[in-house]
Amino acid sequence: MSSLNNRLKNLTPEQRAVLEKRMKAKGMNTAVVSSTQESSALPPNMLAAMGGGQAAASKKQRPRLTDKGMEFSIFFFSGDGSTEDGDKYRMLIDSVKYADQHGFKAVWTPERHFEDFGGLYPNPSVLSAALAMITENIQIRAGSVALPLHHPIRFVEEWAVVDNLSGGRTAVSFASGWHPSDFLIAPTPTRDYYNQRKEVMIDNIKTIKKLWSGETVQMIGIDGQEQAVKVLPRPLQDELEIWVATNGSEDTYIKAAETGSHILTGLTNQTLDEFEEKIKLYRETLAQHGFDPEQGKITVMLHTCVGETNEEIKNKVRDPLKDYLKTFIKQQKNVMGNYDDFSEADQDAIVTYAFDKYFAESSLFGTVDKCSGLIEDLIDIGVNEVACLVDFGISTADVMSSMNYLGKLKDKYTL
């Protein structure tokens, strides 16, 4: 019997009741709580809420696509904004410099607000401007700009500056945003605007494409009249490369394809077979809207720490990743309710299960050989790039050590 089922079996009646109550409130199947069968597992939506996944489950045999490689980028997301350390961005700077000189494709910096978790990254355009000045080769990307929080004109102005500073190396992923508190800074901080955020994102992407290419667009001024607007400075690139971030929604895959955008996603709440079907849907939709389906990129974010032995890496990442998952869950109150109602033992059981599954199936944790299995599976289903999330609580020294091994993994799949 699995360790998770042992933990569930040993829950007190009170603990079991709390867990069942939370799962029922969110429409989850509670059979896992009472079942002691070895095949039991946490419901996918609970696992997704804590960043776990089922990507390796239900894999079918596929021929290896030996003529296709994989691109590697590095991704930042969770830096602690509450720290008073005077060198807060050392990990970012050192790892980006390494990636720039060792053939990595890109660096991604996110947009996060009002939480310690990710609080080092309130504005990717500011950090990207700094990174532009210390790099020469790597593409500099936002991952992701919560687009409904920004006026499209202001976005284009800021990123046109970054494009010039970087010599034309900018790109961006857009997200619709999810946390209601973030919308305090939206152009229209209302409930209706929040509820329409996905439509706002798609509309703004279309406007941004026009402004970036130098077109004039009509905007409504304070007098209620339309005003023709062109944005300065002119960027170096004629076209901005765009991703759309999604947690797996087929609708988002379709909307991204309709605008000719790439996909940025993760391995949560889906099998590889399900993921493969979404990729096929995305490419079919690209073709239906006049875009080359082979030009659409699928980028997958993976927590990453590569090293000499699997056991060494497992010991190195266990506590930081479990803390990371607990912090992440506490921000998902709209998914799971008040996570604090669970006892420490309940929290530990859930997070330990997520960690074990994450380590085994849904991350680049371990040796180059172990990580190669997941990379090859992703190549087989049509993924073009992995965005390696390196800042989840391990030290700068451990990140830099991992970068050396990650470089070897990257080189293995460079065509």
Buried (B, 14 or more C-beta within 10 A) or exposed (E): EBEBBEBBBEBEEEBBEBBBEBBEEBEBBBEBBEBEEEEBBBBBBBBBBBBBBBBBBEBEEBEEEEEEBBBBBBBBBBBBBEEEEEEBBEBBBBBBBBBBEBBBBBBBBBBBBEBBBBBBBBBBBEBBBBBBEEBEEBBBBBBBBBBBBBBBBEBBBBBBBBBBBBEEBBBBBBBBBBBEEBBEEBEEEEEEBBEBBBEBBBBBBEBBBBBBEEEEBEEEEEEEEEEEBEBEEBBBBEEBBBBBBBEBEBEBBBBBBBBBBBBBBBBBBBBBBBBBBBBBBBBEBBEEEEBEBEEBBBBBBBBBBBBEEBEEBBEBBBEBBBBBBBBBBBBBEEBBBEBEEBBEEBBBBBBBBBBBBBBBBBBBBBBBEBBBEBBBBBBBBBBBBBBBBBBBBBEBEBBBBBBEBBBEBBEBBEE
